[in-house]
């Protein structure tokens, strides 16, 4: 099981989700992807992407405008 971190701070919608989607084919079942973002739609966009793609959103942590999510593949 791999654990990958991705920083998308400074990117605006839809770039953070597009980066996650581009990385997804490399990840195997059980891998964890931690993504940090500060776009105001980031959390909602990631929730929708996980639901559409059948991935598990394990955690959402907010620190001011910065949101960190953990996705299990």
mmJSON file of the N, C-alpha and C atoms, coordinates in Angstrom:
{"data_MODEL":{"atom_site":{
"group_PDB":["ATOM","ATOM","ATOM","ATOM","ATOM","ATOM","ATOM","ATOM","ATOM","ATOM","ATOM","ATOM","ATOM","ATOM","ATOM","ATOM","ATOM","ATOM","ATOM","ATOM","ATOM","ATOM","ATOM","ATOM","ATOM","ATOM","ATOM","ATOM","ATOM","ATOM","ATOM","ATOM","ATOM","ATOM","ATOM","ATOM","ATOM","ATOM","ATOM","ATOM","ATOM","ATOM","ATOM","ATOM","ATOM","ATOM","ATOM","ATOM","ATOM","ATOM","ATOM","ATOM","ATOM","ATOM","ATOM","ATOM","ATOM","ATOM","ATOM","ATOM","ATOM","ATOM","ATOM","ATOM","ATOM","ATOM","ATOM","ATOM","ATOM","ATOM","ATOM","ATOM","ATOM","ATOM","ATOM","ATOM","ATOM","ATOM","ATOM","ATOM","ATOM","ATOM","ATOM","ATOM","ATOM","ATOM","ATOM","ATOM","ATOM","ATOM","ATOM","ATOM","ATOM","ATOM","ATOM","ATOM","ATOM","ATOM","ATOM","ATOM","ATOM","ATOM","ATOM","ATOM","ATOM","ATOM","ATOM","ATOM","ATOM","ATOM","ATOM","ATOM","ATOM","ATOM","ATOM","ATOM","ATOM","ATOM","ATOM","ATOM","ATOM","ATOM","ATOM","ATOM","ATOM","ATOM","ATOM","ATOM","ATOM","ATOM","ATOM","ATOM","ATOM","ATOM","ATOM","ATOM","ATOM","ATOM","ATOM","ATOM","ATOM","ATOM","ATOM","ATOM","ATOM","ATOM","ATOM","ATOM","ATOM","ATOM","ATOM","ATOM","ATOM","ATOM","ATOM","ATOM","ATOM","ATOM","ATOM","ATOM","ATOM","ATOM","ATOM","ATOM","ATOM","ATOM","ATOM","ATOM","ATOM","ATOM","ATOM","ATOM","ATOM","ATOM","ATOM","ATOM","ATOM","ATOM","ATOM","ATOM","ATOM","ATOM","ATOM","ATOM","ATOM","ATOM","ATOM","ATOM","ATOM","ATOM","ATOM","ATOM","ATOM","ATOM","ATOM","ATOM","ATOM","ATOM","ATOM","ATOM","ATOM","ATOM","ATOM","ATOM","ATOM","ATOM","ATOM","ATOM","ATOM","ATOM","ATOM","ATOM","ATOM","ATOM","ATOM","ATOM","ATOM","ATOM","ATOM"],
"id":[1,2,3,4,5,6,7,8,9,10,11,12,13,14,15,16,17,18,19,20,21,22,23,24,25,26,27,28,29,30,31,32,33,34,35,36,37,38,39,40,41,42,43,44,45,46,47,48,49,50,51,52,53,54,55,56,57,58,59,60,61,62,63,64,65,66,67,68,69,70,71,72,73,74,75,76,77,78,79,80,81,82,83,84,85,86,87,88,89,90,91,92,93,94,95,96,97,98,99,100,101,102,103,104,105,106,107,108,109,110,111,112,113,114,115,116,117,118,119,120,121,122,123,124,125,126,127,128,129,130,131,132,133,134,135,136,137,138,139,140,141,142,143,144,145,146,147,148,149,150,151,152,153,154,155,156,157,158,159,160,161,162,163,164,165,166,167,168,169,170,171,172,173,174,175,176,177,178,179,180,181,182,183,184,185,186,187,188,189,190,191,192,193,194,195,196,197,198,199,200,201,202,203,204,205,206,207,208,209,210,211,212,213,214,215,216,217,218,219],
"type_symbol":["N","C","C","N","C","C","N","C","C","N","C","C","N","C","C","N","C","C","N","C","C","N","C","C","N","C","C","N","C","C","N","C","C","N","C","C","N","C","C","N","C","C","N","C","C","N","C","C","N","C","C","N","C","C","N","C","C","N","C","C","N","C","C","N","C","C","N","C","C","N","C","C","N","C","C","N","C","C","N","C","C","N","C","C","N","C","C","N","C","C","N","C","C","N","C","C","N","C","C","N","C","C","N","C","C","N","C","C","N","C","C","N","C","C","N","C","C","N","C","C","N","C","C","N","C","C","N","C","C","N","C","C","N","C","C","N","C","C","N","C","C","N","C","C","N","C","C","N","C","C","N","C","C","N","C","C","N","C","C","N","C","C","N","C","C","N","C","C","N","C","C","N","C","C","N","C","C","N","C","C","N","C","C","N","C","C","N","C","C","N","C","C","N","C","C","N","C","C","N","C","C","N","C","C","N","C","C","N","C","C","N","C","C","N","C","C","N","C","C"],
"label_atom_id":["N","CA","C","N","CA","C","N","CA","C","N","CA","C","N","CA","C","N","CA","C","N","CA","C","N","CA","C","N","CA","C","N","CA","C","N","CA","C","N","CA","C","N","CA","C","N","CA","C","N","CA","C","N","CA","C","N","CA","C","N","CA","C","N","CA","C","N","CA","C","N","CA","C","N","CA","C","N","CA","C","N","CA","C","N","CA","C","N","CA","C","N","CA","C","N","CA","C","N","CA","C","N","CA","C","N","CA","C","N","CA","C","N","CA","C","N","CA","C","N","CA","C","N","CA","C","N","CA","C","N","CA","C","N","CA","C","N","CA","C","N","CA","C","N","CA","C","N","CA","C","N","CA","C","N","CA","C","N","CA","C","N","CA","C","N","CA","C","N","CA","C","N","CA","C","N","CA","C","N","CA","C","N","CA","C","N","CA","C","N","CA","C","N","CA","C","N","CA","C","N","CA","C","N","CA","C","N","CA","C","N","CA","C","N","CA","C","N","CA","C","N","CA","C","N","CA","C","N","CA","C","N","CA","C","N","CA","C","N","CA","C","N","CA","C","N","CA","C","N","CA","C","N","CA","C"],
"label_alt_id":[null,null,null,null,null,null,null,null,null,null,null,null,null,null,null,null,null,null,null,null,null,null,null,null,null,null,null,null,null,null,null,null,null,null,null,null,null,null,null,null,null,null,null,null,null,null,null,null,null,null,null,null,null,null,null,null,null,null,null,null,null,null,null,null,null,null,null,null,null,null,null,null,null,null,null,null,null,null,null,null,null,null,null,null,null,null,null,null,null,null,null,null,null,null,null,null,null,null,null,null,null,null,null,null,null,null,null,null,null,null,null,null,null,null,null,null,null,null,null,null,null,null,null,null,null,null,null,null,null,null,null,null,null,null,null,null,null,null,null,null,null,null,null,null,null,null,null,null,null,null,null,null,null,null,null,null,null,null,null,null,null,null,null,null,null,null,null,null,null,null,null,null,null,null,null,null,null,null,null,null,null,null,null,null,null,null,null,null,null,null,null,null,null,null,null,null,null,null,null,null,null,null,null,null,null,null,null,null,null,null,null,null,null,null,null,null,null,null,null],
"label_comp_id":["UNK","UNK","UNK","UNK","UNK","UNK","UNK","UNK","UNK","UNK","UNK","UNK","UNK","UNK","UNK","UNK","UNK","UNK","UNK","UNK","UNK","UNK","UNK","UNK","UNK","UNK","UNK","UNK","UNK","UNK","UNK","UNK","UNK","UNK","UNK","UNK","UNK","UNK","UNK","UNK","UNK","UNK","UNK","UNK","UNK","UNK","UNK","UNK","UNK","UNK","UNK","UNK","UNK","UNK","UNK","UNK","UNK","UNK","UNK","UNK","UNK","UNK","UNK","UNK","UNK","UNK","UNK","UNK","UNK","UNK","UNK","UNK","UNK","UNK","UNK","UNK","UNK","UNK","UNK","UNK","UNK","UNK","UNK","UNK","UNK","UNK","UNK","UNK","UNK","UNK","UNK","UNK","UNK","UNK","UNK","UNK","UNK","UNK","UNK","UNK","UNK","UNK","UNK","UNK","UNK","UNK","UNK","UNK","UNK","UNK","UNK","UNK","UNK","UNK","UNK","UNK","UNK","UNK","UNK","UNK","UNK","UNK","UNK","UNK","UNK","UNK","UNK","UNK","UNK","UNK","UNK","UNK","UNK","UNK","UNK","UNK","UNK","UNK","UNK","UNK","UNK","UNK","UNK","UNK","UNK","UNK","UNK","UNK","UNK","UNK","UNK","UNK","UNK","UNK","UNK","UNK","UNK","UNK","UNK","UNK","UNK","UNK","UNK","UNK","UNK","UNK","UNK","UNK","UNK","UNK","UNK","UNK","UNK","UNK","UNK","UNK","UNK","UNK","UNK","UNK","UNK","UNK","UNK","UNK","UNK","UNK","UNK","UNK","UNK","UNK","UNK","UNK","UNK","UNK","UNK","UNK","UNK","UNK","UNK","UNK","UNK","UNK","UNK","UNK","UNK","UNK","UNK","UNK","UNK","UNK","UNK","UNK","UNK","UNK","UNK","UNK","UNK","UNK","UNK"],
"label_asym_id":["A","A","A","A","A","A","A","A","A","A","A","A","A","A","A","A","A","A","A","A","A","A","A","A","A","A","A","A","A","A","A","A","A","A","A","A","A","A","A","A","A","A","A","A","A","A","A","A","A","A","A","A","A","A","A","A","A","A","A","A","A","A","A","A","A","A","A","A","A","A","A","A","A","A","A","A","A","A","A","A","A","A","A","A","A","A","A","A","A","A","A","A","A","A","A","A","A","A","A","A","A","A","A","A","A","A","A","A","A","A","A","A","A","A","A","A","A","A","A","A","A","A","A","A","A","A","A","A","A","A","A","A","A","A","A","A","A","A","A","A","A","A","A","A","A","A","A","A","A","A","A","A","A","A","A","A","A","A","A","A","A","A","A","A","A","A","A","A","A","A","A","A","A","A","A","A","A","A","A","A","A","A","A","A","A","A","A","A","A","A","A","A","A","A","A","A","A","A","A","A","A","A","A","A","A","A","A","A","A","A","A","A","A","A","A","A","A","A","A"],
"label_entity_id":["1","1","1","1","1","1","1","1","1","1","1","1","1","1","1","1","1","1","1","1","1","1","1","1","1","1","1","1","1","1","1","1","1","1","1","1","1","1","1","1","1","1","1","1","1","1","1","1","1","1","1","1","1","1","1","1","1","1","1","1","1","1","1","1","1","1","1","1","1","1","1","1","1","1","1","1","1","1","1","1","1","1","1","1","1","1","1","1","1","1","1","1","1","1","1","1","1","1","1","1","1","1","1","1","1","1","1","1","1","1","1","1","1","1","1","1","1","1","1","1","1","1","1","1","1","1","1","1","1","1","1","1","1","1","1","1","1","1","1","1","1","1","1","1","1","1","1","1","1","1","1","1","1","1","1","1","1","1","1","1","1","1","1","1","1","1","1","1","1","1","1","1","1","1","1","1","1","1","1","1","1","1","1","1","1","1","1","1","1","1","1","1","1","1","1","1","1","1","1","1","1","1","1","1","1","1","1","1","1","1","1","1","1","1","1","1","1","1","1"],
"label_seq_id":[1,1,1,2,2,2,3,3,3,4,4,4,5,5,5,6,6,6,7,7,7,8,8,8,9,9,9,10,10,10,11,11,11,12,12,12,13,13,13,14,14,14,15,15,15,16,16,16,17,17,17,18,18,18,19,19,19,20,20,20,21,21,21,22,22,22,23,23,23,24,24,24,25,25,25,26,26,26,27,27,27,28,28,28,29,29,29,30,30,30,31,31,31,32,32,32,33,33,33,34,34,34,35,35,35,36,36,36,37,37,37,38,38,38,39,39,39,40,40,40,41,41,41,42,42,42,43,43,43,44,44,44,45,45,45,46,46,46,47,47,47,48,48,48,49,49,49,50,50,50,51,51,51,52,52,52,53,53,53,54,54,54,55,55,55,56,56,56,57,57,57,58,58,58,59,59,59,60,60,60,61,61,61,62,62,62,63,63,63,64,64,64,65,65,65,66,66,66,67,67,67,68,68,68,69,69,69,70,70,70,71,71,71,72,72,72,73,73,73],
"pdbx_PDB_ins_code":[null,null,null,null,null,null,null,null,null,null,null,null,null,null,null,null,null,null,null,null,null,null,null,null,null,null,null,null,null,null,null,null,null,null,null,null,null,null,null,null,null,null,null,null,null,null,null,null,null,null,null,null,null,null,null,null,null,null,null,null,null,null,null,null,null,null,null,null,null,null,null,null,null,null,null,null,null,null,null,null,null,null,null,null,null,null,null,null,null,null,null,null,null,null,null,null,null,null,null,null,null,null,null,null,null,null,null,null,null,null,null,null,null,null,null,null,null,null,null,null,null,null,null,null,null,null,null,null,null,null,null,null,null,null,null,null,null,null,null,null,null,null,null,null,null,null,null,null,null,null,null,null,null,null,null,null,null,null,null,null,null,null,null,null,null,null,null,null,null,null,null,null,null,null,null,null,null,null,null,null,null,null,null,null,null,null,null,null,null,null,null,null,null,null,null,null,null,null,null,null,null,null,null,null,null,null,null,null,null,null,null,null,null,null,null,null,null,null,null],
"Cartn_x":[0.851,0.0,0.894,0.658,1.416,0.617,1.341,0.707,1.343,0.54,1.021,0.422,1.233,0.749,0.794,-0.234,-0.336,-0.758,-0.03,-0.337,-0.922,-2.183,-2.827,-3.149,-2.509,-2.766,-2.409,-3.242,-3.024,-3.716,-4.15,-4.87,-6.358,-7.007,-8.445,-9.215,-10.474,-11.369,-11.312,-11.202,-11.243,-9.873,-8.788,-7.44,-7.156,-7.528,-7.204,-7.809,-9.06,-9.704,-9.113,-8.759,-8.127,-6.774,-6.018,-4.735,-4.947,-5.97,-6.292,-6.689,-7.547,-8.008,-6.845,-5.893,-4.743,-3.843,-3.768,-2.922,-3.597,-4.918,-5.697,-5.306,-5.064,-4.744,-3.465,-2.575,-1.318,-1.523,-2.64,-2.848,-3.56,-3.175,-3.745,-4.744,-5.555,-6.516,-5.782,-6.307,-5.709,-4.765,-4.29,-3.409,-4.158,-3.412,-3.981,-3.406,-4.274,-3.862,-4.306,-3.333,-3.632,-3.473,-4.517,-4.5,-4.796,-3.981,-4.155,-4.579,-5.63,-6.103,-6.693,-6.776,-7.34,-8.379,-8.767,-9.831,-11.15,-11.998,-13.226,-14.189,-14.043,-14.909,-14.202,-12.976,-12.147,-12.834,-13.307,-13.912,-15.12,-15.997,-17.197,-16.829,-15.867,-15.435,-14.849,-14.023,-13.411,-14.469,-15.429,-16.517,-17.27,-17.599,-18.335,-17.501,-16.209,-15.333,-15.242,-15.038,-14.951,-16.23,-17.361,-18.641,-18.782,-18.458,-18.56,-17.616,-16.415,-15.381,-15.373,-16.217,-16.275,-15.089,-14.497,-13.366,-13.882,-13.144,-13.561,-12.863,-13.655,-13.12,-13.002,-11.773,-11.541,-11.59,-11.084,-11.004,-10.999,-11.566,-11.521,-11.134,-10.001,-9.542,-9.4,-9.917,-9.922,-9.048,-8.179,-7.352,-7.456,-8.446,-8.722,-9.225,-8.553,-8.964,-8.361,-7.444,-6.76,-7.498,-7.782,-8.479,-7.55,-7.448,-6.671,-7.645,-7.603,-8.471,-7.603,-8.142,-7.474,-8.444,-7.978,-8.797,-8.17,-9.017,-8.529,-8.993,-8.05,-8.332,-8.601],
"Cartn_y":[-1.184,0.0,1.243,2.113,3.356,4.503,5.498,6.709,7.884,8.575,9.663,10.975,12.04,13.376,14.266,15.104,16.016,17.391,18.416,19.781,20.533,20.948,21.695,23.123,23.589,24.965,25.942,26.945,27.955,27.633,26.393,26.009,26.291,26.644,26.932,25.866,25.727,24.763,24.916,23.838,22.433,21.782,22.565,22.001,20.969,21.206,20.198,18.821,18.787,17.5,16.88,17.686,17.163,16.533,17.128,16.561,15.215,15.139,13.883,12.829,13.207,12.27,11.78,12.647,12.26,11.279,11.413,10.536,9.204,9.167,8.0,6.698,6.675,5.41,4.74,5.529,4.995,4.284,4.574,4.069,2.721,1.89,0.549,0.5,-0.544,-0.732,-0.712,0.081,0.194,1.377,1.948,3.113,4.304,5.186,6.395,7.616,8.549,9.806,10.938,11.727,12.9,14.125,14.934,16.105,17.34,18.371,19.644,20.683,21.42,22.437,23.628,24.743,25.953,26.644,25.987,26.515,26.427,27.419,27.445,26.299,25.67,24.539,23.191,23.194,21.986,20.82,21.033,19.939,19.351,20.196,19.724,18.98,19.516,18.878,17.493,17.368,16.085,15.087,15.556,14.66,14.089,14.942,14.503,13.543,13.841,12.977,11.594,11.544,10.255,9.445,10.1,9.409,8.858,9.669,9.258,8.103,8.137,7.163,5.949,5.954,4.825,4.745,5.884,5.944,6.365,5.987,6.279,7.539,8.526,9.746,9.466,9.236,8.836,9.996,11.162,12.283,13.603,14.608,15.986,16.839,17.517,18.399,19.804,20.744,22.143,22.96,23.786,24.713,26.063,26.846,28.105,27.807,28.371,28.163,26.897,26.257,25.067,23.806,22.943,21.683,20.54,19.552,18.347,17.172,16.405,15.237,13.99,12.867,11.567,10.66,10.135,9.295,7.903,6.886,5.516,4.954,4.359,3.76,2.279],
"Cartn_z":[0.0,0.0,0.0,-0.931,-1.042,-0.432,0.048,0.547,-0.184,-0.964,-1.811,-1.328,-1.373,-1.0,-2.23,-2.335,-3.474,-2.949,-3.338,-2.916,-4.105,-3.98,-5.067,-4.636,-3.565,-3.117,-4.232,-4.38,-5.41,-6.728,-6.894,-8.11,-7.922,-8.992,-8.949,-9.711,-9.354,-9.961,-11.492,-12.189,-11.794,-11.67,-11.641,-11.662,-10.566,-9.285,-8.263,-8.56,-8.949,-9.244,-10.504,-11.472,-12.686,-12.355,-11.433,-10.998,-10.313,-9.462,-8.781,-9.82,-10.75,-11.781,-12.645,-12.928,-13.744,-12.999,-11.696,-10.873,-10.562,-10.575,-10.158,-10.87,-12.181,-12.841,-12.318,-11.706,-11.174,-9.832,-9.158,-7.807,-7.819,-6.853,-6.747,-5.605,-5.574,-4.484,-3.148,-2.223,-0.895,-0.744,-1.844,-1.768,-1.178,-0.512,0.07,-0.634,-0.941,-1.557,-0.648,-0.193,0.624,-0.265,-0.338,-1.209,-0.382,-0.563,0.128,-0.905,-0.594,-1.524,-0.795,-1.495,-0.885,-1.768,-2.853,-3.699,-2.919,-3.025,-2.222,-2.564,-3.724,-4.08,-3.93,-3.444,-3.389,-2.675,-1.452,-0.69,-1.42,-1.884,-2.582,-3.864,-4.607,-5.856,-5.59,-4.556,-4.217,-3.761,-2.945,-2.494,-3.7,-4.654,-5.839,-6.681,-6.83,-7.617,-6.968,-5.66,-4.953,-5.131,-5.013,-5.169,-6.588,-7.586,-8.988,-9.317,-8.718,-9.058,-8.134,-7.11,-6.192,-5.248,-4.929,-3.998,-2.62,-1.571,-0.202,0.302,0.687,1.293,2.786,3.259,4.639,5.622,5.206,6.14,5.39,6.045,5.562,6.761,6.661,7.738,7.195,7.942,7.53,8.487,7.926,8.7,8.003,8.405,7.72,6.318,5.322,3.927,3.322,4.052,3.531,3.974,3.004,3.265,2.871,3.763,3.484,3.462,2.382,2.258,2.099,2.588,2.421,1.686,0.557,-0.308,-0.354,-0.138,-0.272,-1.601,-2.306,-3.612,-3.463],
"occupancy":[1.0,1.0,1.0,1.0,1.0,1.0,1.0,1.0,1.0,1.0,1.0,1.0,1.0,1.0,1.0,1.0,1.0,1.0,1.0,1.0,1.0,1.0,1.0,1.0,1.0,1.0,1.0,1.0,1.0,1.0,1.0,1.0,1.0,1.0,1.0,1.0,1.0,1.0,1.0,1.0,1.0,1.0,1.0,1.0,1.0,1.0,1.0,1.0,1.0,1.0,1.0,1.0,1.0,1.0,1.0,1.0,1.0,1.0,1.0,1.0,1.0,1.0,1.0,1.0,1.0,1.0,1.0,1.0,1.0,1.0,1.0,1.0,1.0,1.0,1.0,1.0,1.0,1.0,1.0,1.0,1.0,1.0,1.0,1.0,1.0,1.0,1.0,1.0,1.0,1.0,1.0,1.0,1.0,1.0,1.0,1.0,1.0,1.0,1.0,1.0,1.0,1.0,1.0,1.0,1.0,1.0,1.0,1.0,1.0,1.0,1.0,1.0,1.0,1.0,1.0,1.0,1.0,1.0,1.0,1.0,1.0,1.0,1.0,1.0,1.0,1.0,1.0,1.0,1.0,1.0,1.0,1.0,1.0,1.0,1.0,1.0,1.0,1.0,1.0,1.0,1.0,1.0,1.0,1.0,1.0,1.0,1.0,1.0,1.0,1.0,1.0,1.0,1.0,1.0,1.0,1.0,1.0,1.0,1.0,1.0,1.0,1.0,1.0,1.0,1.0,1.0,1.0,1.0,1.0,1.0,1.0,1.0,1.0,1.0,1.0,1.0,1.0,1.0,1.0,1.0,1.0,1.0,1.0,1.0,1.0,1.0,1.0,1.0,1.0,1.0,1.0,1.0,1.0,1.0,1.0,1.0,1.0,1.0,1.0,1.0,1.0,1.0,1.0,1.0,1.0,1.0,1.0,1.0,1.0,1.0,1.0,1.0,1.0,1.0,1.0,1.0,1.0,1.0,1.0],
"B_iso_or_equiv":[0.0,0.0,0.0,0.0,0.0,0.0,0.0,0.0,0.0,0.0,0.0,0.0,0.0,0.0,0.0,0.0,0.0,0.0,0.0,0.0,0.0,0.0,0.0,0.0,0.0,0.0,0.0,0.0,0.0,0.0,0.0,0.0,0.0,0.0,0.0,0.0,0.0,0.0,0.0,0.0,0.0,0.0,0.0,0.0,0.0,0.0,0.0,0.0,0.0,0.0,0.0,0.0,0.0,0.0,0.0,0.0,0.0,0.0,0.0,0.0,0.0,0.0,0.0,0.0,0.0,0.0,0.0,0.0,0.0,0.0,0.0,0.0,0.0,0.0,0.0,0.0,0.0,0.0,0.0,0.0,0.0,0.0,0.0,0.0,0.0,0.0,0.0,0.0,0.0,0.0,0.0,0.0,0.0,0.0,0.0,0.0,0.0,0.0,0.0,0.0,0.0,0.0,0.0,0.0,0.0,0.0,0.0,0.0,0.0,0.0,0.0,0.0,0.0,0.0,0.0,0.0,0.0,0.0,0.0,0.0,0.0,0.0,0.0,0.0,0.0,0.0,0.0,0.0,0.0,0.0,0.0,0.0,0.0,0.0,0.0,0.0,0.0,0.0,0.0,0.0,0.0,0.0,0.0,0.0,0.0,0.0,0.0,0.0,0.0,0.0,0.0,0.0,0.0,0.0,0.0,0.0,0.0,0.0,0.0,0.0,0.0,0.0,0.0,0.0,0.0,0.0,0.0,0.0,0.0,0.0,0.0,0.0,0.0,0.0,0.0,0.0,0.0,0.0,0.0,0.0,0.0,0.0,0.0,0.0,0.0,0.0,0.0,0.0,0.0,0.0,0.0,0.0,0.0,0.0,0.0,0.0,0.0,0.0,0.0,0.0,0.0,0.0,0.0,0.0,0.0,0.0,0.0,0.0,0.0,0.0,0.0,0.0,0.0,0.0,0.0,0.0,0.0,0.0,0.0],
"pdbx_formal_charge":[null,null,null,null,null,null,null,null,null,null,null,null,null,null,null,null,null,null,null,null,null,null,null,null,null,null,null,null,null,null,null,null,null,null,null,null,null,null,null,null,null,null,null,null,null,null,null,null,null,null,null,null,null,null,null,null,null,null,null,null,null,null,null,null,null,null,null,null,null,null,null,null,null,null,null,null,null,null,null,null,null,null,null,null,null,null,null,null,null,null,null,null,null,null,null,null,null,null,null,null,null,null,null,null,null,null,null,null,null,null,null,null,null,null,null,null,null,null,null,null,null,null,null,null,null,null,null,null,null,null,null,null,null,null,null,null,null,null,null,null,null,null,null,null,null,null,null,null,null,null,null,null,null,null,null,null,null,null,null,null,null,null,null,null,null,null,null,null,null,null,null,null,null,null,null,null,null,null,null,null,null,null,null,null,null,null,null,null,null,null,null,null,null,null,null,null,null,null,null,null,null,null,null,null,null,null,null,null,null,null,null,null,null,null,null,null,null,null,null],
"auth_seq_id":[1,1,1,2,2,2,3,3,3,4,4,4,5,5,5,6,6,6,7,7,7,8,8,8,9,9,9,10,10,10,11,11,11,12,12,12,13,13,13,14,14,14,15,15,15,16,16,16,17,17,17,18,18,18,19,19,19,20,20,20,21,21,21,22,22,22,23,23,23,24,24,24,25,25,25,26,26,26,27,27,27,28,28,28,29,29,29,30,30,30,31,31,31,32,32,32,33,33,33,34,34,34,35,35,35,36,36,36,37,37,37,38,38,38,39,39,39,40,40,40,41,41,41,42,42,42,43,43,43,44,44,44,45,45,45,46,46,46,47,47,47,48,48,48,49,49,49,50,50,50,51,51,51,52,52,52,53,53,53,54,54,54,55,55,55,56,56,56,57,57,57,58,58,58,59,59,59,60,60,60,61,61,61,62,62,62,63,63,63,64,64,64,65,65,65,66,66,66,67,67,67,68,68,68,69,69,69,70,70,70,71,71,71,72,72,72,73,73,73],
"auth_comp_id":["UNK","UNK","UNK","UNK","UNK","UNK","UNK","UNK","UNK","UNK","UNK","UNK","UNK","UNK","UNK","UNK","UNK","UNK","UNK","UNK","UNK","UNK","UNK","UNK","UNK","UNK","UNK","UNK","UNK","UNK","UNK","UNK","UNK","UNK","UNK","UNK","UNK","UNK","UNK","UNK","UNK","UNK","UNK","UNK","UNK","UNK","UNK","UNK","UNK","UNK","UNK","UNK","UNK","UNK","UNK","UNK","UNK","UNK","UNK","UNK","UNK","UNK","UNK","UNK","UNK","UNK","UNK","UNK","UNK","UNK","UNK","UNK","UNK","UNK","UNK","UNK","UNK","UNK","UNK","UNK","UNK","UNK","UNK","UNK","UNK","UNK","UNK","UNK","UNK","UNK","UNK","UNK","UNK","UNK","UNK","UNK","UNK","UNK","UNK","UNK","UNK","UNK","UNK","UNK","UNK","UNK","UNK","UNK","UNK","UNK","UNK","UNK","UNK","UNK","UNK","UNK","UNK","UNK","UNK","UNK","UNK","UNK","UNK","UNK","UNK","UNK","UNK","UNK","UNK","UNK","UNK","UNK","UNK","UNK","UNK","UNK","UNK","UNK","UNK","UNK","UNK","UNK","UNK","UNK","UNK","UNK","UNK","UNK","UNK","UNK","UNK","UNK","UNK","UNK","UNK","UNK","UNK","UNK","UNK","UNK","UNK","UNK","UNK","UNK","UNK","UNK","UNK","UNK","UNK","UNK","UNK","UNK","UNK","UNK","UNK","UNK","UNK","UNK","UNK","UNK","UNK","UNK","UNK","UNK","UNK","UNK","UNK","UNK","UNK","UNK","UNK","UNK","UNK","UNK","UNK","UNK","UNK","UNK","UNK","UNK","UNK","UNK","UNK","UNK","UNK","UNK","UNK","UNK","UNK","UNK","UNK","UNK","UNK","UNK","UNK","UNK","UNK","UNK","UNK"],
"auth_asym_id":["A","A","A","A","A","A","A","A","A","A","A","A","A","A","A","A","A","A","A","A","A","A","A","A","A","A","A","A","A","A","A","A","A","A","A","A","A","A","A","A","A","A","A","A","A","A","A","A","A","A","A","A","A","A","A","A","A","A","A","A","A","A","A","A","A","A","A","A","A","A","A","A","A","A","A","A","A","A","A","A","A","A","A","A","A","A","A","A","A","A","A","A","A","A","A","A","A","A","A","A","A","A","A","A","A","A","A","A","A","A","A","A","A","A","A","A","A","A","A","A","A","A","A","A","A","A","A","A","A","A","A","A","A","A","A","A","A","A","A","A","A","A","A","A","A","A","A","A","A","A","A","A","A","A","A","A","A","A","A","A","A","A","A","A","A","A","A","A","A","A","A","A","A","A","A","A","A","A","A","A","A","A","A","A","A","A","A","A","A","A","A","A","A","A","A","A","A","A","A","A","A","A","A","A","A","A","A","A","A","A","A","A","A","A","A","A","A","A","A"],
"auth_atom_id":["N","CA","C","N","CA","C","N","CA","C","N","CA","C","N","CA","C","N","CA","C","N","CA","C","N","CA","C","N","CA","C","N","CA","C","N","CA","C","N","CA","C","N","CA","C","N","CA","C","N","CA","C","N","CA","C","N","CA","C","N","CA","C","N","CA","C","N","CA","C","N","CA","C","N","CA","C","N","CA","C","N","CA","C","N","CA","C","N","CA","C","N","CA","C","N","CA","C","N","CA","C","N","CA","C","N","CA","C","N","CA","C","N","CA","C","N","CA","C","N","CA","C","N","CA","C","N","CA","C","N","CA","C","N","CA","C","N","CA","C","N","CA","C","N","CA","C","N","CA","C","N","CA","C","N","CA","C","N","CA","C","N","CA","C","N","CA","C","N","CA","C","N","CA","C","N","CA","C","N","CA","C","N","CA","C","N","CA","C","N","CA","C","N","CA","C","N","CA","C","N","CA","C","N","CA","C","N","CA","C","N","CA","C","N","CA","C","N","CA","C","N","CA","C","N","CA","C","N","CA","C","N","CA","C","N","CA","C","N","CA","C","N","CA","C","N","CA","C","N","CA","C","N","CA","C"],
"pdbx_PDB_model_num":[1,1,1,1,1,1,1,1,1,1,1,1,1,1,1,1,1,1,1,1,1,1,1,1,1,1,1,1,1,1,1,1,1,1,1,1,1,1,1,1,1,1,1,1,1,1,1,1,1,1,1,1,1,1,1,1,1,1,1,1,1,1,1,1,1,1,1,1,1,1,1,1,1,1,1,1,1,1,1,1,1,1,1,1,1,1,1,1,1,1,1,1,1,1,1,1,1,1,1,1,1,1,1,1,1,1,1,1,1,1,1,1,1,1,1,1,1,1,1,1,1,1,1,1,1,1,1,1,1,1,1,1,1,1,1,1,1,1,1,1,1,1,1,1,1,1,1,1,1,1,1,1,1,1,1,1,1,1,1,1,1,1,1,1,1,1,1,1,1,1,1,1,1,1,1,1,1,1,1,1,1,1,1,1,1,1,1,1,1,1,1,1,1,1,1,1,1,1,1,1,1,1,1,1,1,1,1,1,1,1,1,1,1,1,1,1,1,1,1]
}}}
